[in-house]
Amino acid sequence: MQQLYNRVAGQSVERVAALSDGIFAVAMTLLVLDLRVPLAGAVHSERDLWQALVALSPRLIIFLMSVMTLGIFWVGQQTQLNHFARSDRNLAWIHIAFLCSVCLVPFSTSVLAEFIHYRVALLAYWFNILLLGITLYWSWNYARRNQLLIEDIRAEIHPAVVRRIVVAQTLYACGAAVCLINTYWAIAAIVLVQVNYAIAPQFCWGLFSRKAPEES
């Protein structure tokens, strides 16, 4: 009976997608909590308010960076789900692990926003991105090995998905390594990587097929 249950559990791709959409929505919403309105007692003029908003700009950059992080990985997960014919118990748990990493993004964002000068904070944020990439890679390869993909999937889809994850994680790691010089430069490098993937320019060094669906 236990083996039968394991064979029939977690087969709905739609339920995985529904859970994912909800968690991504909550995680994105929580990010804004790090943008705190300046204290009224510290603002006595237009100039004071302007200075307070300027002082808030590093947190705003971290907020936008994390929105792009979640947006990019939401698109990546949805691309995979669109190519799954069905799920199984193990694949469902792999995606739960992926969503656990999604839930950590508001925390790692808060750490980085609060301790933006510290390398440990930047590396903690990068490690969160690494966990997202590892679980997404794990999901795709598990689905492919266990024949959970749609039957008419094009041959070029698999290398395109794998290449995108591996290259992106390599670029993120290089960006995070810049924190050895300066954490602000590392943040700028990560943002550049994200902007590249968010807008998917056709001059992406020829690394990806122009018609690959995961570039949308």
C-alpha positions in Angstrom: 0.0 0.0 0.0 2.8 2.4 0.8 4.5 1.8 -2.5 1.2 2.3 -4.3 0.7 5.6 -2.5 4.2 6.8 -3.5 3.5 6.0 -7.1 0.2 8.0 -7.3 1.2 10.9 -5.0 2.1 14.4 -6.3 1.2 13.8 -9.9 -0.5 17.2 -10.6 1.8 19.7 -12.3 -1.0 22.2 -12.0 -1.0 22.0 -8.2 2.7 22.5 -8.1 2.3 25.6 -10.3 -0.5 26.9 -8.2 1.6 26.5 -5.0 4.5 28.2 -6.7 2.6 31.2 -7.9 1.3 31.8 -4.3 4.7 31.5 -2.7 6.4 33.7 -5.3 3.6 36.3 -4.9 4.0 36.4 -1.1 7.8 36.5 -1.3 7.8 39.4 -3.7 5.3 41.3 -1.5 7.5 40.8 1.6 10.5 42.4 -0.1 8.9 45.8 0.1 9.0 45.7 3.9 12.6 46.6 3.8 11.7 50.0 2.3 10.8 52.0 5.4 9.2 55.4 5.3 11.6 58.1 6.9 10.6 59.0 10.4 8.4 62.1 10.5 10.3 63.5 13.5 13.6 63.5 11.5 12.0 65.4 8.5 11.5 69.1 8.9 11.9 70.4 5.4 11.9 69.4 1.7 15.7 69.0 1.9 15.4 66.7 4.9 13.0 64.5 3.1 15.1 64.5 0.0 18.2 63.5 1.9 16.2 60.7 3.7 15.0 59.3 0.4 18.5 59.4 -1.0 19.8 57.6 2.0 17.1 54.9 1.2 18.4 54.4 -2.3 20.7 51.4 -1.4 17.8 49.5 0.0 15.7 50.4 -3.1 18.5 48.9 -5.3 18.5 45.7 -3.2 14.7 45.6 -3.4 14.7 45.9 -7.2 17.6 43.3 -7.5 15.5 40.8 -5.4 12.4 41.4 -7.5 14.4 40.6 -10.6 15.9 37.5 -8.8 12.4 36.1 -8.1 11.1 37.1 -11.5 13.9 35.4 -13.3 13.5 32.2 -11.3 9.7 32.3 -11.6 10.0 32.4 -15.4 12.6 29.6 -15.2 10.3 27.4 -13.1 7.3 28.1 -15.3 9.3 27.2 -18.4 10.1 23.8 -16.8 6.5 23.2 -15.7 5.2 24.0 -19.2 7.4 21.1 -20.5 6.3 18.6 -17.8 3.7 16.0 -18.9 3.1 15.0 -15.3 4.8 15.1 -11.9 5.5 12.5 -9.3 6.1 12.5 -5.5 9.8 13.1 -5.8 9.5 15.9 -8.3 6.9 17.6 -6.2 9.3 17.5 -3.2 12.1 18.9 -5.4 9.9 21.8 -6.2 9.0 22.2 -2.5 12.8 22.5 -1.9 13.0 25.1 -4.6 10.1 27.0 -3.1 11.9 26.8 0.3 14.8 28.7 -1.3 12.2 31.2 -2.7 11.0 31.8 0.8 14.5 32.6 2.0 14.9 35.5 -0.5 13.2 38.1 1.7 15.4 37.1 4.6 18.7 37.2 2.5 17.5 40.5 1.0 17.0 42.0 4.5 20.4 40.8 5.6 22.1 42.3 2.6 20.1 45.6 2.9 21.0 45.9 6.6 24.7 44.9 6.2 25.4 46.0 2.7 29.1 46.8 3.5 29.8 43.2 4.7 31.0 40.5 2.4 29.3 37.8 4.4 25.9 39.5 3.7 26.6 39.5 0.0 27.8 35.9 0.0 24.6 34.8 1.9 22.5 36.5 -0.8 24.5 34.7 -3.5 24.2 31.4 -1.7 20.4 31.9 -1.8 20.6 32.3 -5.6 22.8 29.2 -5.8 20.2 27.2 -3.9 17.6 28.4 -6.4 19.7 27.3 -9.3 20.7 24.0 -7.9 17.1 22.9 -7.2 15.9 24.1 -10.6 18.7 22.2 -12.3 17.8 19.1 -10.1 14.2 19.4 -11.1 14.8 19.4 -14.8 17.3 16.6 -14.8 15.1 14.4 -12.6 12.1 15.0 -14.9 14.2 14.1 -18.0 15.7 11.0 -16.5 12.3 9.7 -15.3 10.4 10.5 -18.5 8.1 13.1 -17.0 8.6 15.6 -19.9 6.1 16.0 -22.7 6.5 13.5 -25.6 6.9 16.0 -28.4 9.6 18.2 -26.7 12.1 19.5 -29.1 15.6 18.1 -28.9 17.2 21.5 -28.4 15.1 22.4 -25.3 17.2 20.3 -22.9 20.6 21.7 -23.7 19.1 25.2 -23.8 17.6 24.8 -20.3 20.7 23.3 -18.8 23.0 25.9 -20.5 20.9 28.7 -19.2 21.0 27.5 -15.6 24.7 26.7 -15.6 25.9 29.9 -17.4 23.6 32.0 -15.2 25.0 30.4 -12.0 28.5 30.9 -13.3 27.9 34.6 -13.9 26.3 35.0 -10.5 29.3 33.4 -8.8 31.7 35.7 -10.7 29.6 38.7 -9.7 29.6 37.6 -6.1 33.4 37.1 -6.2 33.7 40.8 -6.9 32.8 41.4 -3.2 36.4 40.6 -2.4 37.1 44.0 -3.9 33.9 45.9 -3.0 30.4 44.8 -2.1 28.8 47.6 -4.1 30.7 46.5 -7.2 29.5 42.9 -6.6 25.9 44.1 -6.3 26.3 46.0 -9.6 27.7 42.9 -11.3 24.8 40.8 -10.1 22.3 43.4 -11.2 23.9 43.5 -14.7 23.6 39.7 -14.9 19.9 39.9 -13.9 19.2 42.8 -16.3 20.7 40.6 -19.1 18.4 37.7 -18.2 15.3 39.9 -17.5 15.4 41.6 -20.9 16.9 38.6 -22.8 18.8 40.7 -25.4 19.6 39.0 -28.7 23.3 40.0 -28.3 23.7 37.6 -25.4 27.1 36.4 -26.7 25.4 33.8 -28.7 24.9 31.6 -25.7 21.3 30.9 -26.1 19.0 30.1 -29.0 16.9 33.1 -30.0 13.8 30.9 -30.2 14.2 29.0 -27.0 11.0 29.5 -24.9 12.9 30.0 -21.6 14.2 33.4 -23.0 10.7 34.9 -23.0 
